[in-house]
Amino acid sequence: MGANMNFDPARTPAAARRWNPFNSLKFFVLCHSLLQLAQLLVSGYMKSSIATIERRYGLSSQMSGIIASFNEVGNTALIVFISFFGSRVHRPRYIGGGALLACLASLLMAMPHFLSEPYKYTSQPSSSGDISTGLCLLNSSSNQTCNETESSTQTVLPPLILGQLLLGIGAVPIQPFGISYIDDYASPKNSPVYLGILLAVTSIGPAFGFVTSSFMLRFYVDFDKPSTEGIELKQTDLRWVGAWWLGFLVASCLLFLTALPYFFFPREMPKENNADDVEDRPDTRRADPVQEVSFLQFLKSFPGIALRMLQTPIYLLVVLAQVNLAALLSGLATFMTKFIEKQFTRTVAFSNMMIGGVGIPLAVLGIVLGGVIMRRFNLSISGASKLCTVAVLLCLFSAVPMLLIGCPTQKVAGVFPPSPLACSSTCQCPEDAFNPVCGSDGVEFRSPCHAGCSDVGKGLDGAIANYSGCRCINGSGSAQPGTCGSSCSHLLPAFMVLLGLTSFIASFSHTPSYMMILRTVSPEDKSFAVGVQYMLFRVLAFMPGPVLYGSIIDTTCILWGRKCSEKTSCQYYNLDSFRHRFLGLMVVFVCGGLLCFLLTIIVLRRRARTCERNRRGPYQLVAERNTQEKEANGVKT
């Protein structure tokens, strides 16, 4: 009884306390892998849903790019603080706090759905069952209730931008603190294994976001809202909007659950002596390497250290090469879904599945194989630069043919080629009319009204089957609901092969370029070098990349949507211009990365020659030159 009264946990054998999972580094690795998966799922889900959000609220692609880039603003602003406070705080609790902040951010990004009225699409049947909406009604007046138009600026932008900002802030401590915590307390044998697991999860996390989006967008956006109006849209309809908000709620729940264990991990984890034996002894704990400098001194020294590293030619060239490839990645990840949807007439859900199931996994495989090659051949800095150059050069060869694989812009009456529609001028079609129909003559019209259709036929299931009495359509004067689509959907497999091959080859340069940075700077500057590298990534690539791609896409729009005389999202693109400018910008970034890696080879060769001359000395060089001249003269004689 008395012994129990004086019970001291510190004196009990380690085996008796081994049952506590929060003293196990392996359990921490498991928790951190799940947390990173949930956090990156949100980031990938946002990129895969941005085209749907754009269509739902009438945003331009440039505005979508701005929303996507706000994830990097808060992240960039706090990198310096993380570099200083890395070992001075309770890292698990800060990781948990960041995860909860990301959970709140995910909820905020789903909020516009609950603040908005139900989605109204053109020619939606009324509650009385009237399906004549959208037809050509002669001598009728168009009465639009513009006062009911919801403002996308008020309902969408503030929650999405704030959510993206908080998501970036919440992600700041997760990966750096998690990696440093594992590296501090893992055994030398286990540390590479743990970090490899985290790297793999980090690479496949966005793929889970795209695959999740593919499933969520198959549900109608307002399936949770009671409505008496019939919904007759199919996923192939250009007006279809999927449940983009649902994935954010799922990700928020995952973030909350994965954040909870971090508040129970200790500030100092028992040090692993080897792979199988973890002893909880005071002498096995690693002390915090706290430097005796104030935060003000740290801030003063940071610009000088960053400037010194940027004056290192190899470091600067490699970082610029990575910036080019990162800008390419940020733009493609944000808008490739839209490209596949528009270019090959595929649904958004199918496009997301292609990216998440083909493009990203092949990129992960390329990253892994790049590291394997580095280790197998024990490549030096010079060998790594050559590997990166060859990889990006091959990437260029696989990217250029993609410019030739695509569909010409379908013929849309009155839109492409642009011409007035006199046949439907008396129909007084509303300016926001958008309900594409395909005429029996193969010409597409933006709505039955613009086709001059006066009657509609219903199928056995009550859905609209066809339109008739269409004065603008040659021949039978009938039309089928939906777009005529592109004429080259069969080219999608070839395009996906080239896209996957490009992702696979370009990813080979990831690990070698990273090792070039670590081997170029001095050991005491390695942590700063990585911090500056990621800061430049965000400032020069991840923030401007989506905005630049979005602006390029907007220049190819040939018909903007209108609602109460205000411009909304684009309804039709010039597909040739879309393909050439979108993929052409990708080729430009690939060429930029290739140029930087080529310059690293030149700089390294000059440095090697200088080192060789300094090692051999001037007298030895003169003697060798004299010997060569004598041999040359002897040959001549």
N, C-alpha and C positions, 0 to 999 in steps of 0.2 A: 504494500500500500504506500509506504513511505518512498520506495523506489519510484513508484509511478508518479508521486507528487513532485519528485525532483527530476522528472523526465527531461532530457536535453536532446533534441533532434540532432545536434551537431556531433554528439558522441556515438550515435548509432552507426552500425556498419553500413558501408555504401550499398551492399546488396539489399539491406532492408529498406532503403530509400530509392532503389532503382525503379520502382514501379511508377514514380511520378513522371509523366510524359513531358512535363514542362522543364525538366532537367536533361532532356534528351535532344541533342542537336539534330538527330535524324527526324524527330517529330517537328522540329522547327523548319527543316528543309521541306517536309511535306506540307506544312501549313503555308509556307512562303510560296511554294509552287502553286497551290490552289489560289492564293491571293493574287499572284501575278496573272494567273489565267483569268480570273474574274475581272481584274482591272483592265487587262488588254482586250478582253471580250467587249468591254464598253467602248473602247477606242475603235476597235474594228467594226462594231455594230453601228457606231455613229457614221463612219465613212460609208458603210454599205447602205445606210438608210437616208443619206443626205439627198439623193435624187428623189426619193418618195416624199420627203419633207418639202422639197422644192416644188413638186407638183401639187401637194396638198394646200400649200399656203401661197402659191404664186410668186415664188422667189426666183431671182436670176441666178445663173451659175456662179457669177462673181460673188453674190451675197452668200451663196452656199459655201464657197471657198473661204470667205471671211469667217464664217461660223466655224468651219473645220479648223482653221488656223489658230483660233483663240485658245485651243488646248495647250499651245506652246507658250502663251504669254506668261501665265503664272509660273509655269515650270522654269522658264528662262530667268525670271526675276529672282528666284530663290536658289539657284545653283550655287552662288557664292556662299550663301549662309550654310548650305549643306556641307560644302567643302570645309568650313571652319568648325561647325558643331558636330561633325561626324562621330567623334569618340568622346564627346563631353556630355552626352545626354543619355537617357534611358531609351536606347534605340528601339526595342520591341514596342514600347508604348507609343513612340512617335510613328512607327509603322502602322499600328492599330488606329491611331488618330487620323493618319492620312487615308486609311481605308474607309473609315467612317465618313470623312469629308467627300471621298469619291462616291460613297453610297448616296449621300445627300445630293451630289451633283447629278447622279443618274436619275434620281427622282425629279429634279428640276427640269431635266431635258424631256421628261415625259409629260410635264405639266401642261404645255400648250394644248394637248389633246383634250384635257378636262376643262380648260378655260374656253374652248372654242365651241361654236354651234356645230351641229352635225354637218358632215361634208355634203355640199350641194354640187352636183355635177349637171352639166347642160343636158336638157331634154330628159330630166328625171321625171317619171310619172307623178302626177299629183295625188293627193290623198283620196280624191274622188275616182281615181282609176283612169283619168284622162291620159291617153298615150299619144294624143295628137301634138303634144308639145314638141316644137322643133321642126314641124312641117311648114311648107310654103302656104301661108294663109293670105290670100289676095285681099287687098284693101283693108288690112288690119293694121292696128297701131301697136307699136312695141312699147309697153309700159314696164320699165325697169325700176325696181325698188332699191335705189342706190343707198338709201339710208340704212338698209339692213346689211350692207356689205361690211364684213369684219375687216379690221385693219391688221394686216399681218405684222406690221411693225410693233403694234401694241401687244399682240398675243403670242408671237413666236420669238422675235429677236431677243428680248430681255431674258426670258428663261433659258433659251438655248445658249446664248453667249455667256451668261453667268454660270450655267452648268458646265460649259466647256472650260471656263476659267478656273472654277473650283476643282474640276477633274484634273487639270494640269497641276494645280497646287497640291492636291491630295496625293498625286503620283510621285511628287518630289522625294519624300523619304523612303518610299517602298523599296525600290531596287538598290539604291546606293547603301542604305543602312542594312538591308538584308544581306547583301553580298559581303560587306565589311564585317558584319556580325558572324557570319558563317566562317569567313576566312580567319577571324581572330581565334575561334575556339575549335576549329576542325583540325584533325591530325593532318600532317603533310600528305599522307596516302589518300585520305578521304576528300580533302579539299577540292581537287580537280573534278572528282566525281560529282560532288554537290553542285559546284558551279556549272558543270556541264548539264546537269538536270535543269537548273534554272535557265540556262541559255536556250535549251530546247523548248521549254515552256514559253519563254519570251518570244521565240520565233513562231510557234504555232498558235499563240493566243489570238492574234488578229484573224487567223483562219476560222477559229471557232465563232468569232463575231460575224463573219460573212455567212457561215453555214447557219447560224442561229437566225440571222436576218432572212435567209432564204425560206425558212419555215414560217417565221412570223408574218412575212408579207403575203403569205397565201390566204390569210384571214382578212376580211374586209375591215377597213379602218374603224368603222362605228358599230362593230358587232356587239359592243357592250351597251349601246344606247338604244332605248326603246323607241321605235319609230313606226308610224303607220304607213309610211311611203315605201313602195316596192323598190327593191334593189335588183336591177337587172343586169348589172355589170359582170363581165367575166375578167379573168386575169389578163387576157390578151387585149382587152379594151384599153385604148390610150388614156381613158379617164380613170382607170382603176387605181385606187390608193389602198395599200395594204396597212395592216396594223403595226405601223412603225414604232409606236409607243410601247408596245407590249414587251419587247426585248429589254428596254431600259428598266422596267419594273422587275423582270427576272434577274437582270444583272445586279440591280440594287439589293435584292434579297441575298444573292450570292456574296456580294461584298460585305454585307452586314454579318453574315455567318462566318466568313473567313477572317473578319477583323477581330472577333471576340477572343480567340486564343492568345493574341499578342499582349493582352493586358495581364496575363498570368505568367508569361515568361520572365525570368530574372534579368536584371541589368547585366550580370556577368554569368555566362554559361560555364559549367564545368568543362575544362579543357580535355579534349580527346587525346589520350596518350597513344592509342593505336586504334585499329579498325574495330576491335572487338571488346575493348575494356575501357570503360568510362569511369574514372574515379573522381569522387567529389572531395578533393583535398585542397586546402588553401594554397599549397605550393604549386598546384596545377592550373590555377587561374592566371589569366593574362592581364596584366595591368593596363589601364587605359593610357595610351601614349599621348597624354595631354601636353602640348607645348606651352611654355610660359610666355605667351604673347597675348595681348589684348585684341579684342575684335577690331578696334580702330587701327591698330598696327597691322592686322591682317588685311583690312581693306586697303590700306596704303601700299602694302607690298604686292597685292594681287595684280594691279595693272602692270607693274614692272616685270613680274614673272611672266605674265601673259605676253607682253611685248617681246621679252627675250626669247620665248618659244616661237613666236611668229617670225622672228628673224632667222630661225633655223630653216634653211631652204627645203630640206626633205620633209620636215614636219608640216610646213606651210603647203607644199605641193600635194602631199597625201591628204591633208584635211580638205583642200580645195577639190581634189578629185572625189572625195567622199561626199562633199557638199553637192556636187553635180549629180551624183547617183542618188543622194537622199532627196533632192528636189524632184528628180524623176519619179522616185517611189511615192512621194507624198501626193503628187498630182494624179498618178495612175491609180493609186489606192482609193482616192476620193471620187474619181469620175470614170473609171473604167467600166463600172456597172452601167452607167448611162450610155457609154460608147457602144457596148455590146447590144444593149436594148434597142437603141436607135438604128445602128448600122445593120443588124441582122434580124430585126423584128422579133426579139425574144422578150419574155417577161422579166421584170426586175428580179423576181425570186430565182429564176433560172440563171440569170447573169451573176448573181451573188454566189450561187452554188458553183459556177465555173471558176470564179476567182478564188473562193475559199477552198474548193476541192482540187484545183489543178495548179493555179498560179502560185499561191503561197506555199503549199507543200513542196513544190519543186525548188522554190527559193530556199527553203529550210535545208533541203537535201544538198543544195549547192554550198551553203555555208558550212555544213558538216564536212563535205568532201574537201573543201578548201583548207580546213584545219587539218584533215588527215594528210593531205599532200605536204603541207608545211612540216608536219611531224615526221612523215615517212622519209622525206628527202633532206630533212634538217636544213631547210633553206635559210640562207643568210638574208640580209637586207637587200642586197643586189638581186638574189634569186626571187625574193618576194616581190620586188618591183617588176621583174620580168613576168612573173606569173600573173600579176594584176594587169599588166599591159596586154598580155596575150588574151586574158579572159575578156577584157573590155573590147578588144579588137574583134574577137569572135562574136561578142554581143552585138556589135555594130552590124556585122554581116547577117545576123538573124533578125535584127530590128528593121533594117531598111526594106526587106521584102514585105513587111506588114503594111507599108504604105500603099502597096498595089492590091491588097486583098480587102475588098469592101464592095459596097453597093452604090450604084448611082442614085441620085435623088429621085424618088418616085414622082410621077406627074400628078400634081394636085391642081385642080382647076382654079384659076384665079390667084394661085400662090406661086407655083413653079411649073412652067415659066409664068412670071407675073403678067396678068392680063385681066381686064374688067369682065365681070360676068353679067352681061346684059340680060341673059335669059332669066335670071332670078332677081333682077333689080326691083321688080314690083312686089316681091315677097316680104320686103322689109325685115330681113333677118336681123336678129339682135347682134350687137357687136361681140358679145361673149359666147356666141354660138360655137360649140366645138363638140361635135358628135360624128366623127369620121364615118363615111359610107363609101363603099367601093362600087362604082357603076358597072353595068354589064359590059361596057366598052373598055374596061380596064383603067378608067380614070378615077382618081380619088377626089372626093369633095369633103370639105371641112365639116359639113352638116347636111342633113336631108333638106333643110331650107335652102342652102346654097345650091343644091342640086335641083331645086324646083320641084321636089316630090310633094304630092298632094294626098297620098294615101299610104297606109301602112298595113301590112299583113302579119297576123300572129300565128305562131305554131301551136302544136297540141299542148305544149307546156305553158302556154300563155305568154311566152316571150316573143319579142319582135323578131320576125323571120325575114321580112324583106320590105322594101319600099317600092311603090309604083307611081305611075303618073309623073315621072321625073322629066320635066321639059328640057333640062340641060344635058340629058344623057342620050346619046345616039342609039339607034336600034330599038330594043324593047322598052327602053325608058324605065328600067328597074335597077335597084341597087340593093346590095347586101350590107347589113350593119357591120361596122368595123373597118379597119384600114386594109388597103390592098396589099400592104407589106412590101418588102424589098424582094428583088428577084434573085438574090444570091445568098439565101440563108444556108445553102449547102456548103458555102465556103467557111462557115464558122469552125468546123473541126480543124481545117488547115490553119486558120488564124490562131486558134487556141494552142496548136502545136508550136507555132512560132513564138507565141507569147510565153508559154511555159518554158521553151528552150531559152528564150532571152532572160527570163527570171533566173533560170538554173545557172546559166553561164555567168551572168553578172554577179551572182552571189558568191562565186568563187573568190572574188577580190575582197570579201568582207574580212575574213580572218587574217590573211596576209597583210592587208593595209593596216589593220589594227596592231599587228605585231611590229610593223615598221615604225609606227608612232611610239610604241613602248621602248623600242630599241634605239631610237634616235635621240630622245631627250635623256637628261641625266637622271639617275635613280631618285634623287630627292624631288624632282619635278614631275614624276609620273602621274601622281594623282591630280596635280594641276593641269597637266597636259590633257588628260581625259576630260576634266571639267571644261576646259576651254574648247576642246573638240566638240563636246555636246552643245555648248553654248552657241558656237558657230553653226552647228547643224540647225538649231532652232531659229536663229536669227536670219541665216542666209538661205535655208532650204525649207524647213517644215512650216514656217510662218508665211513666207511669200509664195511658196510652191502652189498650194491649192488656189490661192487668189489669182495667180498668173494663169494657171490652167483654166479656171473658171472664166476669166476675162477672154481668153482665146476662144473658148466654146461659145460665148455670147456673140462674138463677131460673126459666127456662122449661122445665126438664127435668121430665118426668112419669114417667119410669122410669129409675132408676139401675141400672147393672149391679152384680152382687154376686159376690164370689168369696171363699169362706170367711168369710162374714159381713162382709167389708170392701167398702166402696163403691168402684166403679171408674168408668169413663167412662159418660156418658149414652147410653142406647139409644133413647129416644123423646123428642121435644120436642113441646110444644104449639106448632104451627106459627104459629098466629095471634099468640100472645104473642111468639114468637121474632121474627116479622117486625115487629110493632109496636114492641117494645122496642129491637131491634137497629137498625132504620132510624130509629126515633124519636130515638134518641141521636144519629144522624147529623144529623137535622134540627136538633136542639138546638145542635150545634156550628156548623152553618151560620148559624143565627140569631145566635149569639155573634159570629162573624166579621162578619156584616152590621152588627150594632150598633156594633162597634168602627170599621168603615170609615165609617159614618154620622157618628160622633162626630168623626172626622178632618175631614170636610167642614165641620162646625160650627166646630171649632177654627180651621181655616184661614180661614174667612170672618170670624170675629171678629178674627183676627190681621191680615187684610187691611184691615179697617175701622180698626183701631187705627193701622196704618202710614199709612193715607190721612189720618187726622186729624192725625197727627204731621207729615206732610209738608206739609199745607196750612196749618197753624198756626191759632191761635184768631182772629186778626184777619180772616183771609180767610173763615173760617166765618161770623163775624158779618156781614160785608159781603154774603156770598151769601144769608144768611137775610133781611137787610133788603131785598135786591133781590127775593127771592121774595115777601115780604109786599107790596111796592109793586105788583108785577105782579098779585098776587091782588086787591088793592084796585082796581086799574085795570079789571080784568075785571068786578068787581061794579058799578062805576059805569057 
